[in-house]
Amino acid sequence: MLHVDDSALIRTMVSDHYSEMGYDVISISDPREVMSALLTHNCQVVISDIQMDPIDGLTLLRQIKKDDGGTSVIMLSGVIGTNTILRSMRWGAEACIFKPLNDYFRLDAVVDATFQKYSGWWQSLQEARDRVPAESGVG
């Protein structure tokens, strides 16, 4: 999992929480480093703040989805508003969770569901491959 947030406190909180749960977490403060980190670390899930400089989280979401539509992105925002949620969803976010993170209940539920969905896709792909006869040349 990759987490990008310009707040050191939020990065530490999220990283510590998910590391304790057994996830591999890469924390980044500069959104300009996200695309290269995704290539280097092959992260399945990104948790991204929305209000960051020099690239805001919604712009980053669009870049991630354009590059790899299969990467799941969960948005975090301190700005509560319908417009934030609608734009996040329209551009492919799994969810938009609002700060402060007083507890992790909603974020944990989204992270868990996202990894289960990702795992399900790979399981379906493997099952489809297993049904294709080896001699068919498909694969």
Contacts in CASP RR format, 6 or more apart in sequence:
PFRMAT RR
TARGET T0000
AUTHOR 0000-0000-0000
METHOD contacts of the structure
MODEL  1
MLHVDDSALIRTMVSDHYSEMGYDVISISDPREVMSALLTHNCQVVISDI
QMDPIDGLTLLRQIKKDDGGTSVIMLSGVIGTNTILRSMRWGAEACIFKP
LNDYFRLDAVVDATFQKYSGWWQSLQEARDRVPAESGVG
1 18 0 8 1.000
1 23 0 8 1.000
1 24 0 8 1.000
1 25 0 8 1.000
1 26 0 8 1.000
1 43 0 8 1.000
1 44 0 8 1.000
1 45 0 8 1.000
1 46 0 8 1.000
1 47 0 8 1.000
1 111 0 8 1.000
2 25 0 8 1.000
2 26 0 8 1.000
2 27 0 8 1.000
2 28 0 8 1.000
2 34 0 8 1.000
2 37 0 8 1.000
2 38 0 8 1.000
2 41 0 8 1.000
2 43 0 8 1.000
2 45 0 8 1.000
2 46 0 8 1.000
2 47 0 8 1.000
3 11 0 8 1.000
3 14 0 8 1.000
3 15 0 8 1.000
3 18 0 8 1.000
3 25 0 8 1.000
3 26 0 8 1.000
3 27 0 8 1.000
3 28 0 8 1.000
3 46 0 8 1.000
3 47 0 8 1.000
3 48 0 8 1.000
4 27 0 8 1.000
4 28 0 8 1.000
4 29 0 8 1.000
4 30 0 8 1.000
4 31 0 8 1.000
4 33 0 8 1.000
4 34 0 8 1.000
4 46 0 8 1.000
4 47 0 8 1.000
4 48 0 8 1.000
4 49 0 8 1.000
4 52 0 8 1.000
4 57 0 8 1.000
4 60 0 8 1.000
5 11 0 8 1.000
5 14 0 8 1.000
5 27 0 8 1.000
5 29 0 8 1.000
5 47 0 8 1.000
5 48 0 8 1.000
5 49 0 8 1.000
5 52 0 8 1.000
5 76 0 8 1.000
6 29 0 8 1.000
6 30 0 8 1.000
6 31 0 8 1.000
6 49 0 8 1.000
6 51 0 8 1.000
6 52 0 8 1.000
6 53 0 8 1.000
7 49 0 8 1.000
8 29 0 8 1.000
10 49 0 8 1.000
10 76 0 8 1.000
10 99 0 8 1.000
10 101 0 8 1.000
11 27 0 8 1.000
11 28 0 8 1.000
11 29 0 8 1.000
12 27 0 8 1.000
13 101 0 8 1.000
14 25 0 8 1.000
14 27 0 8 1.000
14 47 0 8 1.000
14 101 0 8 1.000
15 25 0 8 1.000
15 27 0 8 1.000
17 104 0 8 1.000
18 25 0 8 1.000
18 111 0 8 1.000
19 25 0 8 1.000
21 108 0 8 1.000
23 111 0 8 1.000
26 37 0 8 1.000
26 41 0 8 1.000
26 43 0 8 1.000
28 34 0 8 1.000
28 37 0 8 1.000
31 48 0 8 1.000
31 52 0 8 1.000
31 54 0 8 1.000
31 55 0 8 1.000
31 56 0 8 1.000
31 57 0 8 1.000
31 60 0 8 1.000
32 54 0 8 1.000
32 55 0 8 1.000
34 46 0 8 1.000
34 48 0 8 1.000
34 60 0 8 1.000
34 63 0 8 1.000
34 64 0 8 1.000
35 63 0 8 1.000
35 64 0 8 1.000
35 67 0 8 1.000
37 43 0 8 1.000
38 46 0 8 1.000
38 64 0 8 1.000
38 67 0 8 1.000
38 68 0 8 1.000
38 71 0 8 1.000
43 71 0 8 1.000
44 71 0 8 1.000
44 72 0 8 1.000
44 114 0 8 1.000
44 115 0 8 1.000
44 118 0 8 1.000
45 71 0 8 1.000
45 72 0 8 1.000
45 73 0 8 1.000
45 74 0 8 1.000
45 111 0 8 1.000
45 114 0 8 1.000
45 115 0 8 1.000
45 118 0 8 1.000
46 64 0 8 1.000
46 71 0 8 1.000
46 72 0 8 1.000
46 73 0 8 1.000
46 74 0 8 1.000
47 73 0 8 1.000
47 74 0 8 1.000
47 76 0 8 1.000
47 107 0 8 1.000
47 111 0 8 1.000
48 57 0 8 1.000
48 60 0 8 1.000
48 61 0 8 1.000
48 73 0 8 1.000
48 74 0 8 1.000
48 75 0 8 1.000
48 76 0 8 1.000
49 57 0 8 1.000
49 75 0 8 1.000
49 76 0 8 1.000
49 77 0 8 1.000
50 56 0 8 1.000
50 57 0 8 1.000
50 58 0 8 1.000
50 75 0 8 1.000
50 76 0 8 1.000
50 77 0 8 1.000
50 78 0 8 1.000
50 79 0 8 1.000
50 84 0 8 1.000
50 88 0 8 1.000
50 96 0 8 1.000
51 57 0 8 1.000
51 77 0 8 1.000
51 78 0 8 1.000
51 79 0 8 1.000
52 60 0 8 1.000
55 63 0 8 1.000
57 75 0 8 1.000
58 75 0 8 1.000
58 87 0 8 1.000
58 88 0 8 1.000
58 91 0 8 1.000
61 73 0 8 1.000
61 75 0 8 1.000
61 88 0 8 1.000
61 91 0 8 1.000
61 92 0 8 1.000
61 93 0 8 1.000
62 91 0 8 1.000
64 71 0 8 1.000
64 73 0 8 1.000
65 71 0 8 1.000
65 73 0 8 1.000
65 91 0 8 1.000
65 92 0 8 1.000
72 94 0 8 1.000
72 114 0 8 1.000
72 117 0 8 1.000
72 118 0 8 1.000
73 92 0 8 1.000
73 93 0 8 1.000
73 94 0 8 1.000
74 93 0 8 1.000
74 94 0 8 1.000
74 95 0 8 1.000
74 96 0 8 1.000
74 97 0 8 1.000
74 107 0 8 1.000
74 110 0 8 1.000
74 111 0 8 1.000
74 114 0 8 1.000
75 84 0 8 1.000
75 88 0 8 1.000
75 93 0 8 1.000
75 95 0 8 1.000
75 96 0 8 1.000
75 97 0 8 1.000
76 96 0 8 1.000
76 97 0 8 1.000
76 98 0 8 1.000
76 99 0 8 1.000
76 101 0 8 1.000
76 107 0 8 1.000
77 84 0 8 1.000
77 88 0 8 1.000
77 96 0 8 1.000
77 97 0 8 1.000
77 98 0 8 1.000
77 99 0 8 1.000
78 98 0 8 1.000
78 99 0 8 1.000
78 100 0 8 1.000
80 98 0 8 1.000
84 96 0 8 1.000
85 96 0 8 1.000
88 95 0 8 1.000
88 96 0 8 1.000
89 96 0 8 1.000
94 110 0 8 1.000
94 113 0 8 1.000
94 114 0 8 1.000
95 106 0 8 1.000
95 110 0 8 1.000
97 106 0 8 1.000
97 107 0 8 1.000
97 110 0 8 1.000
101 107 0 8 1.000
129 139 0 8 1.000
132 138 0 8 1.000
132 139 0 8 1.000
END
